[in-house]
């Protein structure tokens, strides 16, 4: 069930109506939302709801054991935590990475003259597995650290693990953010409704009008056959993909946050105008922020963070960013993508350490920051070759195609217009969007309905096909 489809909007309306009808009945409301979340997930494939609930039950039980185990038995507590982590990573490894590792091991054996004779049956990747395993795993680690208490109610923990707005592609909501909201009585005021509807409309416009248009009319064509395009057209295709993936993923996040807001739940933000970053390190503080925060707290800091020597900090950065790349997919393109981002951040850190303590980019004149934004953005654009290409060979073909001349005949006026509008909106002053939201919220209900109808009409006019899946569903 895609966010950008009529069935989802009908489902959301039913879920919101049912949840608020039961607002004064905590237990029936919890059961209703849990059933709605399971139904949402089962619309993709009913079989995997057993996997999702089973994994959640295991982590709930391990956290309960951790909570009851006294601190004077640190070995046992650590073993329980590592057991939970091992099961979560085992699930993720089996469904997402087993074929990748077996294929690479077989390739190594063939390179030394041995025939491996290994075959791995292809398995369907459960939708959203990278998101719900990270969220559940973080919960157990936080209980082990005594940062939060274990949740005593299994049904409430199931709802935490399956809450439909953020189940498939985030934001990754850590337990200290989401679980307390599932305990409290829900509250909703008129402003919440207006802001939620604005956010949903904004996300759908990003997805349908910008991301899908660019993907279908330029990006997919360039990457499927780069040899027929000039270098300039391939470069514009890369700019288009960079905008497409932002509007696609941030559009999903907007709909998720808006949907949860209608249910009285506040999800964390996931994007903060990432293409306005002045360094690659800042880019990752603005892009997919809940994943970056997760890896910072559960990988980078445990490794030692930036403490100690500069080389140790670089090592920790490279490990963390390489894992970010691998998290996105079982492919060497993603591994290298994360690694080169790690190299860039290590370079940023080395340069920054030469500055006086307390120095920030905000102390520079705007002209100096403009070229830093431009250089960072160009690095991000070129690195997207690895993110989008299915293989290293295909990535090399796209990169070589950048030298194919400078004709732009294959890019039509509508695509230029979508690119211009999309990037202008992204780099516009943040206050413009805030003022638009305030004006929408201040409208009477009939006027809000008219504005939403106009948005729906625009999307119906622009959409060329049935609902297009979100890019991050594959991760």
N, C-alpha and C positions, 0 to 999 in steps of 0.2 A: 504494500500500500504506500504509494509515493505521496510525499507532502504536496507536490505540484499536480494533484489529481482531484477530480470531483469526489471520488469515494472517500478520500481522506478528509475533505472538508465536511462531508456528511457525518463521517465517523467522529470528527472532533466536536461537531455540534451536539451529537448524542452524548458523547463523553462529558462535555461541559455541563449539559443540562442534567444528566444523571448525578454527577458529582455534587452540584449545588443543591439539587433536590434532597440529597442525603447529607448536607453540610452539618446538620445537628445530630447526626447519627454516626459517630466516628468509625465504629467497626463495620457497618454496612458500606459506608463510603470507601473504606480501605479495600474491602473485598471487591466492590464495584470497579475501582480504579485498577486493581490487580487483574481482574478479569478482562477489562478493556485493554490493558497493556499486553496481556497474553494473546488476546484476539488479534491485536495489531501485528504482533510478531508472527503469529501463525498464518496470517494472510500471505506471508512469503513462503513458508514451508512448515506445516504443523509438526513435523517430526522433531525439529530442533528445539522446540519449547522444553522437551524433556532434558536436553543437554543444558539449556540455560538455567532451568530451575534446579537441576541436580547439582550443577557447579555452585550455584548460590547457596544451596542447602549445606554443601560441604564447607564452604567458607564461613557460613553462619555458625556451624557447629565448632569449627576450629577456633573461631574468635571467642565463642563462649568458654571453651577450654582454656584459652589464653587468659581470659579475664579472671577465671577462677584459680589459675595457677599462681602461687605466691612468687614475689620477686626474689625470694631466697633460693629459688630453683631456676636460675637463669638458663642453664643448659637445656632443661625441658621446654621452657618457654621459647627459646630460640629454635629448638627442633620442631615444635609445633608450627611456628611461623614459617620456617623453611619448607616444611611439608606442604603447607597451603600454597606457598609460592611455586613449589615444584609441580603441584597438580595443575595450577593455572597455566604455568609456562608449558607444561606437558600438553595440555589441551590445545593451546595456541600453536605449539610446535608441530603437533600431529596434523592439525587441519590446515595450517598455513605454510609450514616450512619443511615438513618431512620430505616431500618430493624434491624441493630445492637442494637440500643437503645430500640426499641419496644420488641425485643426478650429478652433482659436483664430485661426490666421492667416486662414482662410476667413471667420470671423465678422467680423474686423476689416475685411476687404476689402468684405464686404457692407454693413457700417455706413457706408462711404464711397461706396456706390453702384456697386461693381464686382462682377462675377460671377466668382468664382475658377476655377470649372471644375476643381477638384482633388478627387480621390477616392483614398483610401488603403484598400487591401484589409485586412480584419481578419486579424490573425495571432494564433495561440495563444500566450499568454504561457508560456514554458518554466518549469516548476515550480522555484522556488528561485533564479531567475536573479539576483535582487537580492542574495542571500546569497553565492552562489559567485563572482560577479564582484567583489564587494567584498573577499572573502577572497583571491582570486588577485591582484587589483590591489595590495592592501597588501603582498603578498609581493614583488612586483617593486619597489615603492617602497622597501621595507626593504633589498633588495639594493642598490639605487641609493645609498641612504644609508650603505652598508657596515655596517649594523647586524646583518646575518646573511649567511652565505655562500650562494651559489646551490646548489640541490640538484642533484647530478650525475646522479641516477638518475631517468629519466623515469617509470618505473612507480611509484616511490615518490611522485613529485609528483602523478601521477594519483590515487593513493590519498588524498593530502592534499586534493586538490580534490573528491573524490567520497565521502569517508568517510561512510557512510550515516547514522549517528546524527544528524549535524549538517548534512547536505547540504541539506535542503529549507527549514528555518526556523531555522537556527542552533543553538547560539550561533556567532557569527562567530569562528572560531578563527584567530588570527594565527599566522604561520609559526613564530615563535620559541617558541610554546606547543605546537603539534601536531607539527611535523616532527621535533623531537628524540625524541619518544615513538615515532614510527614507525621510528626508527633503533635504539632500544634493544630488547633482548630483553624480552618481556612478563613481568610479574610479577603474581601474583594470590594474595591470602591470604584466609582465611575471612571476615575482616571486610569485605573488598571486596565479596564476594558478598552478604552481608547488607545492606550499605549500598546496593548497587546495586538489589537487589530492593525494598528499602524505598522508594527514590527512584522506581522505576517504578510501584509501587503508589500512592504519593502522587500522582504525576502523573496516573495514570488516574482516580483518585477526583476530583481537581480537574476534569478534563475531562468525565467522564461524569456524575457525580453533581451537580456544581454548574454548570459552564459550559453543558453541553448542556441541562440542565433549564431554566435561566433563559432561554436563547436560544429554545427551542421553546415554552415556556409563557408567556413575557411579552415579551421584548425584540423578537422578530421581529414579534409582533402589534402592539406599540405603534408601531414604526417603519413598518410597512406601512400602517397606518391610524390616525394619531394623532388625527384628528378625532373619533373615537368615544370617546376616553378623556378623563378629567378631567385638570386640570393636576397634581393630586397623583399620579394614576396614571402620567402621563408622567414625572414626577420619579422615582418609584419605579422606573419602567422604565429611566431613566438610571442610577440606582444599580445596578440589576440588570446593565445592559450593562457598567458599569465593573468589576463583579466578574466577569462572564462573560469579558471579554477578558483579564483578569489570569489567571483560573484556566485558560482555554484555552491561552494562550501560555506561561505558566509551567509548566502541566501538560505541554505538549510538551517544554519544556526539561528538566523532571525526567526524562521518559522518555528523552530523548536522552542526558543525563548518565549515567543509570543503565545504559543500553544500552552506552555507550562504556566505562563502568567494568567491565562484565562482560568486555570485550575487553582490559582492562588499560590503557585510555586515559583520562586525566582531561581533561575539557572545562571551560572557564571558566564561572563562574556568570553568570547573566543577570538575576537579580532579587534584590532585598534589601528586601522588604516596602515597595514603593513608596508605598503609601497612608498610610504613617506619616511621609512626608516633611514637613518644616516649611516648605519653600519650593519653588517650582517648579524652581529650579536643583537642589535636592536630589532632587526627584522624578526628574529625568533622570539623576542619578547612581545611582538605584536601579532604574529601569525600562529594560529592554532595554539592559543595561549594555555589552554588547559592541558594539552599534551606536553608542551614545553615545561610547564610548572610541575607536572607529574614526574618527568624525567629529572628535573632539577632536584626534587625532594627525595626521590627513591633510587637515583643512580648517581648523579653528579655529586651531591653533597656526601653520600656515604663513601664515595671514592676519595674524598678529601677536598672536593670543590676546587677553589682557587687558592687554598692555603698552601704554604710551603713554597718550593721553587717554581719558577716560571715553567720549567719543563714538565713538572708534575701536573700543573694546571692545564698545560697543553694536552697532556696524555688524557686527563679526565674529560677534557672538552672533546677530543677526537672520539673517545669511546662513546660518549653520550650522543654526539651528533650522528655517528655511524649507526647507533641503535635507533635513532629517529628515522634514518633512512630505511633501515631494515624493517622497522615497524610498519612502514607503508607498503611493503610487499616483498615476496620471496624472489628477488631478482637482483643481479649484480648492478643493474642501473640504479636501483634505490640505494644500495650499499655505497656506491661511489658518489651518488648525489649527497648523501649525508656526510661522507668523508670530506668532500671538497668544501662543504659548508663549515665543517669543523676546522679545516685549514684556514679558512677566511676569518673565523672567529678567533683562532689562535693569533693570527696576524693582528686583528683588532686589539686584542689584549696586550700584545707586546708593544704596540704603538701607544696605547693608552697609559701603560705603566711609565712611559717616559714623561708624561705630563705631571704637573704638580698635584699633590693630594687634594681631592675635592673638585678637580677640574671636570667640567661637563661640556657637551656640545652646545648647550644653551648659552654658553659664554661667547660663542663665535658669532660674527655678523651673519645675517640671513644669506648673503651672497656666498659665504663659505659653506654653509650647510646645503645650499642648492646643489653644488657640484657633488657633495658627498651623497646626497639622495640619488642623484643621477647615476653615479658610479655603482652604488649599492643596488639600485634597481636593475641596471644592466647586467650585473653579476647574477641576480636572481633570475632574470629573463633567460640568459644563456644556460644556466644550470637546469632550467625547466626542460631542456632537450632530454636530459637523462630521466626526468620524472615522467615525461609523456611517452617517450619511445619504448616499444615493447622489448627490445633487445639492445645490447651494446652495438651490434652491427647496424641496426636501424638508427641509433643515435649518431653513429659516425656518418651515416649517409646524410642525415639532416645537417650535421655540422659542416660537412664538405659542400653541401648545397648552398651554404651562405656565400660562397665565392662565385655563384653562377650568373652574375650580372645584376643589373639594377632596374629592369622593367617591372612595372606595376599594373599591367593591363588586366590581370586576372582578379583584381580586387575591386568589387563594385562599390558604388556610392553608398548603398545602404550599410555595408560593412564598415566603411570609413565612418559613417555617422554613428553607428553603435559604439565603435572604438572611442570616438571623440567624446560622446556623452558619458560612457562608462568611466574613462580616466578623468574627465572633468569632475564628475561626481566624487570620485575617490580622492582627488587632490583638492577639492573645494574646502573652504573653512568649515571645521566641524560644527560651528554655530548654525550654519545654514540648515543642516538636517535637524538640529535641535529645534529651531524655530518652526520648521515644517511640521514636526511632531507636535509641538505645542499648539499650533493652529488647528491641526486635525483633532486633537484631544478637546479643544475648546468648542468644536462644532456641536450642534445638537445631533441627536441620534439619526434623524432623517437625512441630515447633510452628510454625516459619516457614511451612511448607507449608500448615498449617491456617489460619493467619492470612491468607495470600494467597488461599486458597479462599474464606474469608469475604468478602474484598474483592471477589472475582469474583462472588460471589452477590449482593452489594449492587448492583454495577454492572448485573448481568443483570436485577435487579428494577426498577431505576430507569430503565434505558434504554428508550425508547419506539420507537425506530426503528433502522435499520441505522446503522453507524458514521458519525458526523457529521464532515466535514472540519474541520481546524483553521483558525481565522480567518486566521492569518498565511500560510497556503498561497497566498493571493491576492496576496501581496506579493513 
